[in-house]
Amino acid sequence: MPRKSSRLTTPDRDSPRPYRRVVAKFGTNVLTGGTDRLDLDVMSALASQVARLHKQGVEIAVVTSGAIAAGRHRLGIRERKDIPFRQVLAAIGQSYLMQAYQELFAGHGITIAQTLLTRGDLADRQGYLNARNTILAMLDLHVVPIINENDVVAVDEIEGAKIGDNDNLSALVSNLIDADLLVLLTDIGGLFTADPGLDPSARLIGRVDAIDARIEALATGSVSGAGVGGMATKIQAARLATGGGTDVVIAAGKEPDVLVRLVNGEAVGTLFPTTVDRMESRKRWMLAGLSVKGTIVVDEGAAKVLSKDKRSLLPAGVHDVRGTFVRGDAVDVVDPAGKRIAYGVANYDSGEILRIRGVRSDRIEDVLGHHFGGEVVHRDNMVCV
């Protein structure tokens, strides 16, 4: 069962504080200080902050970038875009990255544990639970997990796919372990009204209560130089993490004591407060969308009912089916325009749903010769987005 949150309240941002379980994501541009190599002074400052919080009883998992940058520096060669070469850089750099973390945290008497994940690990339900149990066990043992995408085998990550970058990985980890707070540390101070590097009048947005089209538009095109993730991927990560019950903050990694200040409730960077209660583990797994095998297209009436009333999806509301899947697979549910409105677990396989689309639930057995329930996707097995 998911742990009950132990958040308290402080007045700084009118949201629950302080936090007791935190995921901190360190981006490449933060760890390198904008150079072509790991900046050990920056890493030391971040490790010191984690150590301070750790000694206060805060459970922290670190999601780190920087392996490819470390490998590039060790080889002393310039950037190349081909995937096998970048995988070689990741393989070389990962050991040096972990060595740096090992030495820095050992100075504080803290044990760390390298944890490499791929999308496949989290897409599989059993793999998801195994990863969750392992990381929670580390935290119970007062070990700090150092988590990274397994770049050596995860081609989608180093190609810069929208799902697979370390921003979204950190959101998945937050949902995986029931984190109270996800901190995305970057080389800028948060989400601004315009690009602060180009527009001197750009203002920091201190709080975002809803990630809508306007917020997404502000993030478009704001891509960091050395890392995979830009502001757009951070907004994606914020949407995923807040949807699972985790607050998110985007802040500058160079800000003094930024982690300590954030965990203790100070307003730094841009806060994305969650608006939902903690989900149980299976629904957070579905929300991640990593295991989707197909898509169910619903009509306008069903889309409204699902979005507003959170009801089950009945065959009468199904318009079409895309892809091939079997009963028990996770599926997207989209409206007629193709906009995702939910994830869920299908009660019937794709061919069966095509046969019963548009019919009343009491006629399912007449059409198929068997009956697994009156719902195509039951509301208890569905997460609206």
C-alpha beads as a LAMMPS data file, in Angstrom:
LAMMPS data file: protein, C-alpha beads

385 atoms
384 bonds

1 atom types
1 bond types

-500.0 500.0 xlo xhi
-500.0 500.0 ylo yhi
-500.0 500.0 zlo zhi

Masses

1 110.0

Atoms # bond

1 1 1 0.000 0.000 0.000
2 1 1 1.205 3.545 -0.673
3 1 1 2.490 5.407 2.315
4 1 1 0.426 8.152 3.809
5 1 1 2.022 11.535 3.169
6 1 1 3.615 13.171 6.205
7 1 1 3.496 16.717 4.870
8 1 1 2.980 19.577 7.271
9 1 1 1.891 23.107 6.482
10 1 1 3.772 26.377 6.378
11 1 1 2.482 29.701 5.087
12 1 1 5.057 30.425 2.367
13 1 1 3.050 29.152 -0.597
14 1 1 -0.202 27.991 0.944
15 1 1 0.671 24.355 0.181
16 1 1 1.666 21.423 2.393
17 1 1 5.216 21.644 3.775
18 1 1 7.764 20.495 4.693
19 1 1 8.301 17.447 2.530
20 1 1 9.458 14.069 3.780
21 1 1 10.182 12.170 0.550
22 1 1 11.821 14.051 -2.303
23 1 1 13.092 13.287 -5.791
24 1 1 15.800 15.718 -6.951
25 1 1 16.722 15.780 -10.624
26 1 1 20.139 17.219 -11.508
27 1 1 20.393 18.233 -15.154
28 1 1 23.504 18.081 -17.313
29 1 1 23.844 21.858 -17.499
30 1 1 23.705 22.039 -13.704
31 1 1 26.288 19.311 -13.142
32 1 1 28.692 20.726 -15.722
33 1 1 28.201 24.366 -14.798
34 1 1 27.744 25.050 -18.502
35 1 1 31.160 23.593 -19.376
36 1 1 32.124 20.394 -21.212
37 1 1 32.893 18.404 -18.054
38 1 1 31.481 17.606 -14.623
39 1 1 31.911 20.489 -12.201
40 1 1 32.916 18.852 -8.923
41 1 1 32.367 22.054 -6.959
42 1 1 28.749 22.175 -8.131
43 1 1 28.282 18.470 -7.436
44 1 1 29.818 18.891 -3.984
45 1 1 27.383 21.688 -3.136
46 1 1 24.415 19.571 -4.242
47 1 1 25.675 16.534 -2.317
48 1 1 26.069 18.680 0.795
49 1 1 22.456 19.829 0.514
50 1 1 21.227 16.270 0.086
51 1 1 23.312 15.257 3.109
52 1 1 21.827 18.025 5.273
53 1 1 18.297 16.964 4.397
54 1 1 19.183 13.308 4.797
55 1 1 20.387 13.952 8.342
56 1 1 17.100 15.744 9.051
57 1 1 15.206 12.548 8.185
58 1 1 14.154 13.522 4.662
59 1 1 14.210 10.603 2.214
60 1 1 15.833 11.667 -1.052
61 1 1 16.301 9.932 -4.378
62 1 1 18.540 11.625 -6.954
63 1 1 17.851 11.351 -10.677
64 1 1 21.018 12.390 -12.440
65 1 1 22.121 13.298 -15.924
66 1 1 25.743 13.827 -16.909
67 1 1 26.993 10.383 -17.965
68 1 1 27.374 11.279 -21.629
69 1 1 29.064 14.585 -20.772
70 1 1 31.481 12.752 -18.450
71 1 1 32.276 10.185 -21.123
72 1 1 32.899 12.860 -23.724
73 1 1 35.344 14.591 -21.394
74 1 1 37.177 11.379 -20.527
75 1 1 37.733 10.578 -24.200
76 1 1 38.615 14.170 -25.028
77 1 1 36.607 14.165 -28.232
78 1 1 33.926 16.380 -29.673
79 1 1 30.221 15.700 -29.903
80 1 1 28.848 13.203 -32.403
81 1 1 25.155 12.491 -32.921
82 1 1 25.152 8.809 -33.926
83 1 1 23.435 6.638 -31.341
84 1 1 26.070 3.868 -30.838
85 1 1 28.740 6.509 -30.194
86 1 1 26.614 8.271 -27.592
87 1 1 25.931 4.920 -25.965
88 1 1 29.686 4.386 -25.715
89 1 1 30.014 7.800 -24.079
90 1 1 27.286 6.859 -21.594
91 1 1 28.981 3.555 -20.767
92 1 1 32.330 5.272 -20.160
93 1 1 30.926 8.266 -18.342
94 1 1 28.556 6.410 -16.015
95 1 1 31.393 4.943 -13.951
96 1 1 33.109 8.321 -13.592
97 1 1 29.814 9.985 -12.698
98 1 1 29.129 7.408 -9.995
99 1 1 32.704 7.612 -8.718
100 1 1 32.229 11.346 -8.219
101 1 1 28.969 10.799 -6.324
102 1 1 30.524 7.989 -4.272
103 1 1 33.406 10.157 -3.091
104 1 1 31.250 13.200 -2.397
105 1 1 28.605 11.360 -0.371
106 1 1 31.174 9.219 1.453
107 1 1 32.508 12.465 2.885
108 1 1 29.150 12.868 4.607
109 1 1 28.958 9.268 5.767
110 1 1 26.142 8.470 3.328
111 1 1 25.839 5.266 1.326
112 1 1 24.588 5.585 -2.235
113 1 1 23.257 2.982 -4.674
114 1 1 23.432 3.164 -8.444
115 1 1 20.038 2.461 -10.018
116 1 1 19.731 2.224 -13.807
117 1 1 16.236 2.096 -15.290
118 1 1 14.761 1.801 -18.760
119 1 1 11.269 2.435 -20.016
120 1 1 10.876 -1.315 -20.402
121 1 1 11.537 -1.803 -16.690
122 1 1 8.662 0.495 -15.801
123 1 1 6.303 -0.474 -18.633
124 1 1 6.047 -4.026 -17.324
125 1 1 3.796 -4.162 -14.265
126 1 1 5.996 -6.688 -12.459
127 1 1 9.123 -4.702 -13.324
128 1 1 7.428 -1.551 -12.031
129 1 1 6.673 -3.193 -8.690
130 1 1 10.169 -4.654 -8.425
131 1 1 11.741 -1.241 -9.041
132 1 1 9.388 0.360 -6.524
133 1 1 10.124 -2.195 -3.817
134 1 1 13.875 -1.961 -4.364
135 1 1 14.043 1.835 -4.193
136 1 1 11.742 1.970 -1.160
137 1 1 13.979 -0.594 0.543
138 1 1 16.994 1.624 -0.154
139 1 1 15.240 4.579 1.445
140 1 1 14.280 2.487 4.471
141 1 1 17.964 1.612 4.868
142 1 1 18.902 5.322 4.686
143 1 1 20.619 4.792 1.339
144 1 1 20.448 7.533 -1.301
145 1 1 19.494 6.039 -4.700
146 1 1 21.333 7.636 -7.637
147 1 1 19.044 6.955 -10.575
148 1 1 19.704 7.336 -14.271
149 1 1 18.252 6.156 -17.545
150 1 1 20.268 3.195 -18.807
151 1 1 21.685 5.096 -21.786
152 1 1 23.714 2.121 -22.940
153 1 1 20.560 0.270 -23.983
154 1 1 17.838 2.951 -23.915
155 1 1 18.051 4.337 -27.444
156 1 1 14.940 6.503 -27.086
157 1 1 16.524 8.472 -24.239
158 1 1 19.645 9.566 -26.069
159 1 1 17.672 10.357 -29.205
160 1 1 15.806 12.890 -27.080
161 1 1 12.380 11.264 -27.280
162 1 1 9.644 13.016 -25.334
163 1 1 9.332 10.040 -23.005
164 1 1 12.727 8.794 -21.963
165 1 1 14.573 11.979 -20.999
166 1 1 15.598 12.350 -17.375
167 1 1 12.994 15.023 -16.665
168 1 1 10.221 12.549 -17.373
169 1 1 12.187 9.747 -15.726
170 1 1 12.260 11.799 -12.530
171 1 1 8.477 12.220 -12.715
172 1 1 8.058 8.479 -13.183
173 1 1 10.303 7.846 -10.178
174 1 1 8.263 10.350 -8.140
175 1 1 5.087 8.426 -8.907
176 1 1 6.897 5.131 -8.390
177 1 1 7.905 5.873 -4.791
178 1 1 5.078 8.191 -3.652
179 1 1 7.313 11.269 -3.465
180 1 1 5.909 14.407 -1.878
181 1 1 8.082 16.723 -3.967
182 1 1 9.960 16.596 -7.260
183 1 1 12.650 19.248 -7.723
184 1 1 13.869 19.790 -11.290
185 1 1 17.144 21.690 -11.045
186 1 1 18.182 23.439 -14.226
187 1 1 20.335 26.326 -15.400
188 1 1 17.512 28.877 -15.264
189 1 1 15.407 30.000 -12.338
190 1 1 12.082 28.458 -13.360
191 1 1 9.353 29.164 -15.874
192 1 1 9.347 32.736 -17.159
193 1 1 6.850 34.816 -19.106
194 1 1 9.434 34.974 -21.917
195 1 1 12.976 33.800 -22.602
196 1 1 15.004 35.703 -19.952
197 1 1 18.095 35.438 -22.147
198 1 1 16.394 37.424 -24.895
199 1 1 13.810 39.546 -23.118
200 1 1 14.983 41.629 -20.117
201 1 1 11.361 42.192 -19.105
202 1 1 10.729 38.453 -18.640
203 1 1 9.237 37.684 -15.243
204 1 1 9.458 34.506 -13.200
205 1 1 6.131 32.704 -12.765
206 1 1 6.142 31.695 -9.131
207 1 1 3.199 29.294 -9.204
208 1 1 1.325 27.364 -11.881
209 1 1 -1.955 25.870 -10.720
210 1 1 -2.956 24.434 -14.094
211 1 1 -0.777 23.347 -17.019
212 1 1 -2.810 24.657 -19.934
213 1 1 -2.068 25.664 -23.515
214 1 1 -0.655 29.016 -22.397
215 1 1 1.864 27.384 -20.058
216 1 1 2.842 24.851 -22.711
217 1 1 3.363 27.672 -25.212
218 1 1 5.715 29.467 -22.818
219 1 1 7.848 26.333 -22.582
220 1 1 8.052 25.655 -26.318
221 1 1 11.472 26.126 -27.801
222 1 1 13.281 26.624 -24.484
223 1 1 15.873 23.869 -24.906
224 1 1 19.074 23.636 -22.887
225 1 1 22.341 23.349 -24.765
226 1 1 24.177 20.305 -23.408
227 1 1 21.340 18.238 -22.025
228 1 1 18.449 16.367 -23.604
229 1 1 15.687 18.047 -21.637
230 1 1 14.482 21.604 -22.107
231 1 1 11.640 23.529 -20.494
232 1 1 9.062 21.659 -22.587
233 1 1 10.104 18.320 -21.114
234 1 1 10.046 19.817 -17.629
235 1 1 6.438 20.885 -18.166
236 1 1 5.635 17.354 -19.357
237 1 1 7.287 15.994 -16.224
238 1 1 5.352 18.423 -14.033
239 1 1 2.080 17.294 -15.599
240 1 1 2.898 13.630 -15.006
241 1 1 4.132 14.072 -11.426
242 1 1 1.343 16.389 -10.267
243 1 1 -1.176 13.991 -11.807
244 1 1 0.164 11.307 -9.483
245 1 1 0.003 13.451 -6.341
246 1 1 3.472 15.031 -6.227
247 1 1 4.266 18.741 -6.028
248 1 1 6.873 19.909 -8.545
249 1 1 9.323 22.825 -8.480
250 1 1 11.556 23.979 -11.331
251 1 1 14.470 25.990 -9.956
252 1 1 18.059 27.021 -10.655
253 1 1 20.668 24.545 -9.466
254 1 1 23.134 27.372 -8.773
255 1 1 20.753 29.011 -6.276
256 1 1 22.401 28.762 -2.819
257 1 1 20.983 25.919 -0.703
258 1 1 18.115 25.567 -3.170
259 1 1 17.148 22.027 -2.134
260 1 1 17.182 22.745 1.578
261 1 1 15.160 25.924 1.125
262 1 1 12.568 24.250 -1.071
263 1 1 12.066 21.256 1.171
264 1 1 11.571 23.580 4.128
265 1 1 8.900 25.579 2.331
266 1 1 10.662 28.610 0.908
267 1 1 9.357 29.976 -2.377
268 1 1 12.110 29.426 -4.950
269 1 1 11.610 28.947 -8.676
270 1 1 8.248 27.856 -10.109
271 1 1 5.897 25.679 -8.068
272 1 1 3.417 23.300 -9.698
273 1 1 1.221 22.137 -6.788
274 1 1 -0.605 18.862 -7.166
275 1 1 -4.388 19.035 -7.072
276 1 1 -5.069 15.331 -6.542
277 1 1 -4.842 12.935 -3.641
278 1 1 -2.236 10.201 -3.690
279 1 1 -3.125 7.507 -6.216
280 1 1 -2.700 3.829 -5.536
281 1 1 0.232 2.194 -7.258
282 1 1 -1.587 0.597 -10.194
283 1 1 -3.188 3.866 -11.269
284 1 1 0.125 5.696 -11.098
285 1 1 1.604 2.975 -13.301
286 1 1 -1.183 3.500 -15.824
287 1 1 -0.737 7.265 -15.666
288 1 1 2.865 6.861 -16.733
289 1 1 1.548 5.650 -20.094
290 1 1 4.633 3.522 -20.680
291 1 1 2.793 0.277 -21.261
292 1 1 0.070 1.433 -23.655
293 1 1 -0.646 -1.192 -26.310
294 1 1 -3.416 0.544 -28.284
295 1 1 -6.015 3.290 -28.442
296 1 1 -9.772 3.439 -27.998
297 1 1 -11.490 6.379 -29.702
298 1 1 -14.727 7.463 -28.043
299 1 1 -17.522 9.700 -29.274
300 1 1 -18.136 13.201 -27.969
301 1 1 -20.776 12.112 -25.485
302 1 1 -18.553 9.485 -23.918
303 1 1 -15.624 11.904 -23.822
304 1 1 -17.685 14.375 -21.789
305 1 1 -18.920 11.702 -19.393
306 1 1 -15.427 10.329 -18.819
307 1 1 -13.865 13.744 -18.304
308 1 1 -16.546 15.242 -16.058
309 1 1 -18.131 12.336 -14.234
310 1 1 -15.218 9.833 -14.177
311 1 1 -17.550 7.020 -15.202
312 1 1 -16.698 3.710 -16.830
313 1 1 -16.371 3.490 -20.602
314 1 1 -19.243 1.496 -22.080
315 1 1 -19.263 -0.055 -25.567
316 1 1 -22.009 2.333 -26.636
317 1 1 -19.530 5.203 -26.440
318 1 1 -16.755 3.561 -28.471
319 1 1 -16.210 4.958 -31.969
320 1 1 -13.067 3.144 -33.106
321 1 1 -10.068 1.075 -32.007
322 1 1 -6.456 1.587 -33.086
323 1 1 -3.719 -0.976 -32.666
324 1 1 -3.869 -4.546 -31.451
325 1 1 -4.146 -5.422 -27.766
326 1 1 -5.561 -8.107 -25.524
327 1 1 -7.743 -8.087 -22.462
328 1 1 -5.776 -6.687 -19.511
329 1 1 -3.517 -4.448 -21.610
330 1 1 -3.214 -0.727 -20.868
331 1 1 -4.759 1.524 -23.523
332 1 1 -5.143 5.189 -24.349
333 1 1 -8.661 6.608 -24.440
334 1 1 -8.954 9.593 -26.790
335 1 1 -11.727 11.900 -27.951
336 1 1 -12.788 12.260 -31.620
337 1 1 -10.037 14.856 -32.167
338 1 1 -7.385 12.444 -30.895
339 1 1 -6.816 14.209 -27.572
340 1 1 -5.977 11.805 -24.751
341 1 1 -8.552 11.912 -21.975
342 1 1 -7.656 8.789 -20.017
343 1 1 -5.524 5.694 -19.622
344 1 1 -7.075 2.417 -18.647
345 1 1 -6.996 -1.370 -18.643
346 1 1 -9.150 -2.976 -21.344
347 1 1 -11.778 -5.554 -20.372
348 1 1 -11.838 -6.925 -23.920
349 1 1 -9.295 -7.347 -26.688
350 1 1 -9.141 -4.952 -29.628
351 1 1 -11.016 -7.202 -32.038
352 1 1 -13.808 -7.782 -29.542
353 1 1 -14.192 -4.068 -28.859
354 1 1 -14.533 -3.416 -32.590
355 1 1 -17.360 -5.955 -32.686
356 1 1 -19.252 -4.510 -29.705
357 1 1 -18.637 -0.786 -30.313
358 1 1 -21.859 1.174 -30.277
359 1 1 -23.973 -1.595 -28.732
360 1 1 -25.665 -1.678 -25.353
361 1 1 -23.837 -3.424 -22.540
362 1 1 -26.627 -5.996 -22.147
363 1 1 -25.990 -7.201 -25.710
364 1 1 -22.262 -7.959 -25.305
365 1 1 -22.788 -11.682 -24.743
366 1 1 -25.155 -11.904 -27.705
367 1 1 -22.458 -10.436 -29.961
368 1 1 -19.361 -12.145 -28.565
369 1 1 -20.732 -15.326 -27.015
370 1 1 -19.090 -14.440 -23.694
371 1 1 -19.168 -11.608 -21.178
372 1 1 -16.375 -10.041 -19.095
373 1 1 -18.515 -7.220 -17.744
374 1 1 -20.583 -4.394 -19.163
375 1 1 -17.660 -1.988 -19.410
376 1 1 -14.953 -1.705 -22.044
377 1 1 -12.807 0.030 -19.393
378 1 1 -14.030 0.093 -15.794
379 1 1 -13.639 3.363 -13.879
380 1 1 -11.642 1.557 -11.166
381 1 1 -9.064 0.659 -13.825
382 1 1 -8.921 4.068 -15.472
383 1 1 -7.070 7.318 -14.837
384 1 1 -8.385 10.512 -16.425
385 1 1 -5.803 13.092 -17.511

Bonds

1 1 1 2
2 1 2 3
3 1 3 4
4 1 4 5
5 1 5 6
6 1 6 7
7 1 7 8
8 1 8 9
9 1 9 10
10 1 10 11
11 1 11 12
12 1 12 13
13 1 13 14
14 1 14 15
15 1 15 16
16 1 16 17
17 1 17 18
18 1 18 19
19 1 19 20
20 1 20 21
21 1 21 22
22 1 22 23
23 1 23 24
24 1 24 25
25 1 25 26
26 1 26 27
27 1 27 28
28 1 28 29
29 1 29 30
30 1 30 31
31 1 31 32
32 1 32 33
33 1 33 34
34 1 34 35
35 1 35 36
36 1 36 37
37 1 37 38
38 1 38 39
39 1 39 40
40 1 40 41
41 1 41 42
42 1 42 43
43 1 43 44
44 1 44 45
45 1 45 46
46 1 46 47
47 1 47 48
48 1 48 49
49 1 49 50
50 1 50 51
51 1 51 52
52 1 52 53
53 1 53 54
54 1 54 55
55 1 55 56
56 1 56 57
57 1 57 58
58 1 58 59
59 1 59 60
60 1 60 61
61 1 61 62
62 1 62 63
63 1 63 64
64 1 64 65
65 1 65 66
66 1 66 67
67 1 67 68
68 1 68 69
69 1 69 70
70 1 70 71
71 1 71 72
72 1 72 73
73 1 73 74
74 1 74 75
75 1 75 76
76 1 76 77
77 1 77 78
78 1 78 79
79 1 79 80
80 1 80 81
81 1 81 82
82 1 82 83
83 1 83 84
84 1 84 85
85 1 85 86
86 1 86 87
87 1 87 88
88 1 88 89
89 1 89 90
90 1 90 91
91 1 91 92
92 1 92 93
93 1 93 94
94 1 94 95
95 1 95 96
96 1 96 97
97 1 97 98
98 1 98 99
99 1 99 100
100 1 100 101
101 1 101 102
102 1 102 103
103 1 103 104
104 1 104 105
105 1 105 106
106 1 106 107
107 1 107 108
108 1 108 109
109 1 109 110
110 1 110 111
111 1 111 112
112 1 112 113
113 1 113 114
114 1 114 115
115 1 115 116
116 1 116 117
117 1 117 118
118 1 118 119
119 1 119 120
120 1 120 121
121 1 121 122
122 1 122 123
123 1 123 124
124 1 124 125
125 1 125 126
126 1 126 127
127 1 127 128
128 1 128 129
129 1 129 130
130 1 130 131
131 1 131 132
132 1 132 133
133 1 133 134
134 1 134 135
135 1 135 136
136 1 136 137
137 1 137 138
138 1 138 139
139 1 139 140
140 1 140 141
141 1 141 142
142 1 142 143
143 1 143 144
144 1 144 145
145 1 145 146
146 1 146 147
147 1 147 148
148 1 148 149
149 1 149 150
150 1 150 151
151 1 151 152
152 1 152 153
153 1 153 154
154 1 154 155
155 1 155 156
156 1 156 157
157 1 157 158
158 1 158 159
159 1 159 160
160 1 160 161
161 1 161 162
162 1 162 163
163 1 163 164
164 1 164 165
165 1 165 166
166 1 166 167
167 1 167 168
168 1 168 169
169 1 169 170
170 1 170 171
171 1 171 172
172 1 172 173
173 1 173 174
174 1 174 175
175 1 175 176
176 1 176 177
177 1 177 178
178 1 178 179
179 1 179 180
180 1 180 181
181 1 181 182
182 1 182 183
183 1 183 184
184 1 184 185
185 1 185 186
186 1 186 187
187 1 187 188
188 1 188 189
189 1 189 190
190 1 190 191
191 1 191 192
192 1 192 193
193 1 193 194
194 1 194 195
195 1 195 196
196 1 196 197
197 1 197 198
198 1 198 199
199 1 199 200
200 1 200 201
201 1 201 202
202 1 202 203
203 1 203 204
204 1 204 205
205 1 205 206
206 1 206 207
207 1 207 208
208 1 208 209
209 1 209 210
210 1 210 211
211 1 211 212
212 1 212 213
213 1 213 214
214 1 214 215
215 1 215 216
216 1 216 217
217 1 217 218
218 1 218 219
219 1 219 220
220 1 220 221
221 1 221 222
222 1 222 223
223 1 223 224
224 1 224 225
225 1 225 226
226 1 226 227
227 1 227 228
228 1 228 229
229 1 229 230
230 1 230 231
231 1 231 232
232 1 232 233
233 1 233 234
234 1 234 235
235 1 235 236
236 1 236 237
237 1 237 238
238 1 238 239
239 1 239 240
240 1 240 241
241 1 241 242
242 1 242 243
243 1 243 244
244 1 244 245
245 1 245 246
246 1 246 247
247 1 247 248
248 1 248 249
249 1 249 250
250 1 250 251
251 1 251 252
252 1 252 253
253 1 253 254
254 1 254 255
255 1 255 256
256 1 256 257
257 1 257 258
258 1 258 259
259 1 259 260
260 1 260 261
261 1 261 262
262 1 262 263
263 1 263 264
264 1 264 265
265 1 265 266
266 1 266 267
267 1 267 268
268 1 268 269
269 1 269 270
270 1 270 271
271 1 271 272
272 1 272 273
273 1 273 274
274 1 274 275
275 1 275 276
276 1 276 277
277 1 277 278
278 1 278 279
279 1 279 280
280 1 280 281
281 1 281 282
282 1 282 283
283 1 283 284
284 1 284 285
285 1 285 286
286 1 286 287
287 1 287 288
288 1 288 289
289 1 289 290
290 1 290 291
291 1 291 292
292 1 292 293
293 1 293 294
294 1 294 295
295 1 295 296
296 1 296 297
297 1 297 298
298 1 298 299
299 1 299 300
300 1 300 301
301 1 301 302
302 1 302 303
303 1 303 304
304 1 304 305
305 1 305 306
306 1 306 307
307 1 307 308
308 1 308 309
309 1 309 310
310 1 310 311
311 1 311 312
312 1 312 313
313 1 313 314
314 1 314 315
315 1 315 316
316 1 316 317
317 1 317 318
318 1 318 319
319 1 319 320
320 1 320 321
321 1 321 322
322 1 322 323
323 1 323 324
324 1 324 325
325 1 325 326
326 1 326 327
327 1 327 328
328 1 328 329
329 1 329 330
330 1 330 331
331 1 331 332
332 1 332 333
333 1 333 334
334 1 334 335
335 1 335 336
336 1 336 337
337 1 337 338
338 1 338 339
339 1 339 340
340 1 340 341
341 1 341 342
342 1 342 343
343 1 343 344
344 1 344 345
345 1 345 346
346 1 346 347
347 1 347 348
348 1 348 349
349 1 349 350
350 1 350 351
351 1 351 352
352 1 352 353
353 1 353 354
354 1 354 355
355 1 355 356
356 1 356 357
357 1 357 358
358 1 358 359
359 1 359 360
360 1 360 361
361 1 361 362
362 1 362 363
363 1 363 364
364 1 364 365
365 1 365 366
366 1 366 367
367 1 367 368
368 1 368 369
369 1 369 370
370 1 370 371
371 1 371 372
372 1 372 373
373 1 373 374
374 1 374 375
375 1 375 376
376 1 376 377
377 1 377 378
378 1 378 379
379 1 379 380
380 1 380 381
381 1 381 382
382 1 382 383
383 1 383 384
384 1 384 385
